[in-house]
């Protein structure tokens, strides 16, 4: 079977392991986008530490789960989001304003929507987490 989106597979694996009550999950293959997405999740306390293991193939990531994830998802295609349109995307995708984050890729790197708003930049939307 062909993998369409490595990021979508990784987030679905994390979400399924969280629902089953696992403490750790193994993600393979890894990519830079997955690592940056996990850093945003870790910064906001949705996951614990994670470790990258280089196996000379695609790489693996071992993620420690702490039971805070309700839902994660990838937005495909990666829509362009202007600074003024971020609020509309938050309303459409997240359950409430104070709850959850949109993860975006901007010219300043991969960050959540609040950080992008503070920096005054738009970008492409990667996914969401709450």
N, C-alpha and C positions, 0 to 999 in steps of 0.2 A: 504494500500500500504506500502511496506517495504522501509525504508530509506537505501539506499546503502551507501551514504557518507553524513554525517552531515555537513562537511565543504563545500561540493559542494552545498548543499541546502542553506546554509547561504550566500555564495558568490553570488549565483544566485538571492536570495532574495534581497540582497543589490544592485546588478546591475539592477534588474527590478525596484526597488523603485527609483533608481537614474534616470533611463530613464523616469519614470512617473513624475518626478519632486517633489517627496515627500521630506520632511525635516527630517523625522525620519522613522526608520524601526525597527520592532520587530523580533528578531531571537530566535527561540526555536526549539529544545533543544539546550543548550549550551555545550561547552566542553572546555578543557584547550587549545587544538589546535586552536580552533576558537578565543579564547581570545588573544593568542599570535599572531595569524595572524592579528587580528584587531589592536594590539599594533604596529606592523610593519607598517600597513596602516596609523595609526594615526601619527607615527613618521615622515613619509614622506608627511603628509598633504593631504592625499586622503579622510579622513573622519574627523569629529570633535570628540568630546568626546563620550564615550560610557559608559553605566552603566549596571552592572550585577545585576539581580534581582533573588534572591533565592526563588523559590515557592515550595520547598520541593518535586518537581517532577524531571524535567530535567533542570530547570533553564531557565531564559530568559535573553536576552541582548537587550537593547534599544540603537540603534546607531543613532547619529546625522549626517546627510549627508550635505556636502557642495558643491556638484555638480562638483567634479573634476575627478570622475571615468569614464573612457571610457569603459574598459572591465576588468573583473576579471575571473579567471578560475582555476580549479584544474587539476593537472596532475595525472592521475591514470593509471597504478600503479605508486607508488612513486619510480622513477628510482634513482639508485645510481649515483651520479655525483662526479667525481674526480675534484680536484682543476684545473687541466689542461683543463678539458672538460666544465667548466662553461661558457667560452666564446662562445662555439658552441651552447649551450642551449640558451644563450642570443640572438644569431643571429637567431635561429629557432623560438623562441617564442615571442620576443618583436619587436615592429615596428622599433625601432632604438636604438643605443647604449646609447644615452643620455636620453632615455625616458622609464620609467617603471622599474619594479623590479621583479626578481624572488625571491620567498620566499622558503627558504630551512630549513630543520631541520638538525642540526649538533650536534656533541657531546657537543658544547657550548650552545645549545638551538636553538630556532627558530629565524632566522634572514634573511635579504635580501642577495642577491648574492655579493654585494659590501663589506658588512661587513665580509662575509665568506672569501672573497678573501684577505681582510686585515689581518684576523686572520690566514690565510694560511691553511684552512681546507675545505674539501668537505663535502658531506652529501647526504641526499635524498631530492629530489625536491618536494615541496608541491603544489605550484601553482604560478601564476603570477598576476600582477596588472599593469595597465597603464591607 
